[in-house]
Amino acid sequence: MRTEIGAARGSNAVWRALEDELARARARGVTEPHVVDVGGGTGVWAVPLAAAGCLVTVVEPNQNALATLRRRAAETEVADRITVVADDTDALSERVAPGSADLVLAHGLLEVVDEPGAVAAGLAAVIAPEGAVSVLAANRHAAVLHRALAGRVGEAIQLLTGANGVLADDGESLARRFDAPGLTTLLEAAGLRISLLQGDGIVADSIGEAEAELFTGDELSEFETAASVVQPLRDIASRLHVIARRA
């Protein structure tokens, strides 16, 4: 069973990338882009996308999460634009037609599934020839940096040197974290090519309310957007965001 984690959130940079993909779909004559949200949880992505004029299919096995999704959809009056598939990720190819999605979301998904390579291949199969996959995944290097700055150096070393970037004896809900090369390799092996790689949550996830108040207006959001594609800032963001297309 998948549970929602930090990657269920998203910055303005992530939303801007999704909006660009929807604009691309509409430019090629798709009036109501079909979005498939795999592991869509409580609808934090699905409901706004439906409100933006998309037809959204949510694949999610957690009935509690789906109850929240349905309530959100009803409150926003987009329930008729969201189709729920109450099933595991493994059933994606059976429940969603190949080549039918203009945009496929895998946000907070690849770090929790048993076989990320197989899931990535399934995502690639679902997108239309000119469609795209959006992947948002936990970043290993951010976790290393946060542990080190907190004085938990031993944990930081384990996260840095371990095979999957997780602490086996810490009860973590994640099966793995990614770095930029590792995530790129995984998606390319599934037959995808990367068209955008950016960071999500470079400083916004690390500061408290008092520090956030030091930013005026949209300064924090503007900084996050500007820094999202700049190395090495991108590579220490809490999450890595990728837009990928069929190779």
For each residue, the residues with C-beta under 8 A, 3 or more apart:
1: 61 62
2: 39 41 60 61 62 89 108 109 112 113
3: 62 112 173
4: 8 41 42 44 65 108
5: 8 108 111 112 138 173 174
6: 9 108 138 201 205 238 239
7: 107 108 111 136 137 138 239
8: 4 5 41 42 44 45 107 108
9: 6 44 200 201
10: 14 15 45 107 136 200 241
11: 14 15 200 201 204 221 224 225 228
12: 15 16 221 224 225
13: 16 17 198 199 200 224 225 228 229 241
14: 10 11 17 18 134 136 198 200 241
15: 10 11 12 18 19
16: 12 13 19 20 225
17: 13 14 20 21 134 196 198 241 243
18: 14 15 21 22 49 103 134
19: 15 16 22 23 52
20: 16 17 23 24
21: 17 18 24 25 102 103 131 132 134 243
22: 18 19 25 26 33 49 52 54 102 103
23: 19 20 26 27
24: 20 21 27 28 130 132
25: 21 22 28 30 33 102 103 130 131
26: 22 23 29 30 31 33
27: 23 24
28: 24 25 130
29: 26
30: 25 26 33 34 102
31: 26
32: 53 54 55
33: 22 25 26 30 53 54 55 102 103
34: 30 54 55 56 57 100 101 102 103 128
35: 46 49 54 55 56 57 101 102 103 104 105
36: 56 57 59 92 96 100 101 103 104 105 126
37: 40 45 46 49 56 57 58 59 60 104 105 107
38: 59 89 92 104 105 106 109 119 123
39: 2 59 60 89 106 107 108 109 112
40: 37 43 45 46 56 58 59 60 69 105
41: 2 4 8 44 60 62 65 69 108
42: 4 8 65 68 69 72
43: 40 46 47 58 68 69 72 73 82
44: 4 8 9 41 47 48
45: 8 10 37 40 48 49 105 107
46: 35 37 40 43 49 50 56 58 69 73 82
47: 43 44 50 51 69 72 73 76 78 82
48: 44 45 51 52
49: 18 22 35 37 45 46 52 54 56
50: 46 47 53 54 55 56 73 76 78 81 82
51: 47 48 76 78
52: 19 22 48 49
53: 32 33 50
54: 22 32 33 34 35 49 50 81 103
55: 32 33 34 35 50 81 83
56: 34 35 36 37 40 46 49 50 81 82 83
57: 34 35 36 37 82 83 84 85 96 101
58: 37 40 43 46 66 69 82 83 84 85
59: 36 37 38 39 40 85 87 89 91 92 95 96
60: 2 37 39 40 41 65 66 69 84 85 86
61: 1 2 86 87 88
62: 1 2 3 41 65 66
63: 66 67 86
64: 67 68
65: 4 41 42 60 62 68 69
66: 58 60 62 63 69 70 84 86
67: 63 64 70 71
68: 42 43 64 65 71 72
69: 40 41 42 43 46 47 58 60 65 66 72 73 82 84
70: 66 67 73 74 79 84
71: 67 68 74 75
72: 42 43 47 68 69 75 76
73: 43 46 47 50 69 70 76 78 79 81 82
74: 70 71 77 79
75: 71 72
76: 47 50 51 72 73
77: 74
78: 47 50 51 73 81 82
79: 70 73 74 82
80:
81: 50 54 55 56 73 78
82: 43 46 47 50 56 57 58 69 73 78 79
83: 55 56 57 58
84: 57 58 60 66 69 70
85: 57 58 59 60 91 95 96
86: 60 61 63 66
87: 59 61 90 91 95
88: 61 91
89: 2 38 39 59 92 109 113 119 122
90: 87
91: 59 85 87 88 94 95
92: 36 38 59 89 95 96 119 122 123 126
93: 96 98 122 125 126
94: 91
95: 59 85 87 91 92
96: 36 57 59 85 92 93 100 101 126
97: 100 126
98: 93 125 126
99: 125 126 127 128 129
100: 34 36 96 97 126 128
101: 34 35 36 57 96 104 126 127 128 131
102: 21 22 25 30 33 34 35 127 128 130 131 132
103: 18 21 22 25 33 34 35 36 54 127 131 132 133 134
104: 35 36 37 38 101 123 126 127 131 132 133 134
105: 35 36 37 38 40 45 133 134 136
106: 38 39 109 110 119 120 123 133 134 135 136
107: 7 8 10 37 39 45 134 135 136
108: 2 4 5 6 7 8 39 41 111 112 136 137 138
109: 2 38 39 89 106 112 113 119 135 137
110: 106 113 116 119 120 135 137 176 178 183 186
111: 5 7 108 116 137 138 174 175 176 177 178
112: 2 3 5 39 108 109 173 174 175
113: 2 89 109 110 116 119 175
114: 175
115: 118 119
116: 110 111 113 119 120 176 186
117: 120 121 186 189 190
118: 115 121 122
119: 38 89 92 106 109 110 113 115 116 122 123
120: 106 110 116 117 123 124 186 187 189 190 192
121: 117 118 124 125 190 191
122: 89 92 93 118 119 125 126
123: 38 92 104 106 119 120 126 127 133 135 190 192
124: 120 121 127 133 190 191 192 246
125: 93 98 99 121 122
126: 36 92 93 96 97 98 99 100 101 104 122 123
127: 99 101 102 103 104 123 124 131 132 133 245 246
128: 34 99 100 101 102 131
129: 99 246
130: 24 25 28 102 245
131: 21 25 101 102 103 104 127 128 245 246
132: 21 24 102 103 104 127 195 243 244 245
133: 103 104 105 106 123 124 127 187 192 242 243 244 245
134: 14 17 18 21 103 104 105 106 107 241 242 243
135: 106 107 109 110 123 183 187 240 241 242 244
136: 7 10 14 105 106 107 108 200 239 240 241 242
137: 7 108 109 110 111 177 178 183 239 240 242
138: 5 6 7 108 111 142 143 174 177 178 238 239
139: 142 143 177 178 179 199 235 236 237 238 239 240
140: 143 144 159 160 165 177 178 179 182
141: 144 145 179 235 236
142: 138 139 145 146 201 236 237 238 239
143: 138 139 140 146 147 159 165 177
144: 140 141 147 148 156 159 160 165
145: 141 142 148 149 156 236
146: 142 143 149 150 206
147: 143 144 150 152 153 155 156 159
148: 144 145 151 152 153 156
149: 145 146
150: 146 147
151: 148
152: 147 148 155 156
153: 147 148 156 157
154: 157 158
155: 147 152 158 159 167 170
156: 144 145 147 148 152 153 159 160
157: 153 154 160 161
158: 154 155 161 162 167
159: 140 143 144 147 155 156 162 165 166 167 177
160: 140 144 156 157 165
161: 157 158
162: 158 159 165 166 167 168
163:
164: 175 176 177
165: 140 143 144 159 160 162 176 177 178 179
166: 159 162 170 172 174 175 176 177
167: 155 158 159 162 170 172
168: 162
169:
170: 155 166 167
171:
172: 166 167
173: 3 5 112
174: 5 111 112 138 166 177
175: 111 112 113 114 164 166
176: 110 111 116 164 165 166
177: 111 137 138 139 140 143 159 164 165 166 174
178: 110 111 137 138 139 140 165 182 183 186 240
179: 139 140 141 165 182 183 235 240
180: 183 184 197 234 235 240
181: 184 185
182: 140 178 179 185 186
183: 110 135 137 178 179 180 186 187 197 240 242
184: 180 181 187 188 194 197 242
185: 181 182 188 189
186: 110 116 117 120 178 182 183 189 190
187: 120 133 135 183 184 190 192 194 242 244
188: 184 185 191 192 193 194 247
189: 117 120 185 186
190: 117 120 121 123 124 186 187
191: 121 124 188 246 247
192: 120 123 124 133 187 188 244 245 246 247
193: 188 244 245 246 247
194: 184 187 188 197 242 243 244
195: 132 243 244 245
196: 17 229 241 242 243
197: 180 183 184 194 229 234 240 241 242
198: 13 14 17 228 229 234 237 240 241
199: 13 139 202 227 228 229 233 234 235 236 237 238 239 240 241
200: 9 10 11 13 14 136 224 228 237 238 239 240 241
201: 6 9 11 142 204 205 206 224 237 238 239
202: 199 223 224 227 228 233 234 236 237 238
203: 206 207 220 223 224
204: 11 201 207 212 220 224
205: 6 201 238
206: 146 201 203 238
207: 203 204 211 212
208: 211 212
209: 212 213
210: 213 214
211: 207 208 214
212: 204 207 208 209 215 220
213: 209 210
214: 210 211
215: 212 219 220 223
216: 219
217:
218: 221 222
219: 215 216 222 223
220: 203 204 212 215 223 224
221: 11 12 218 224 225
222: 218 219 225 226
223: 202 203 215 219 220 226 227
224: 11 12 13 200 201 202 203 204 220 221 227 228
225: 11 12 13 16 221 222 228
226: 222 223 230
227: 199 202 223 224 230 233 234
228: 11 13 198 199 200 202 224 225 233 234 237 241
229: 13 196 197 198 199 234
230: 226 227 233 234
231: 234 235
232: 235 236
233: 199 202 227 228 230 236 237
234: 180 197 198 199 202 227 228 229 230 231 237 240
235: 139 141 179 180 199 231 232
236: 139 141 142 145 199 202 232 233
237: 139 142 198 199 200 201 202 228 233 234 240
238: 6 138 139 142 199 200 201 202 205 206
239: 6 7 136 137 138 139 142 199 200 201
240: 135 136 137 139 178 179 180 183 197 198 199 200 234 237
241: 10 13 14 17 134 135 136 196 197 198 199 200 228
242: 133 134 135 136 137 183 184 187 194 196 197
243: 17 21 132 133 134 194 195 196
244: 132 133 135 187 192 193 194 195
245: 127 130 131 132 133 192 193 195
246: 124 127 129 131 191 192 193
247: 188 191 192 193
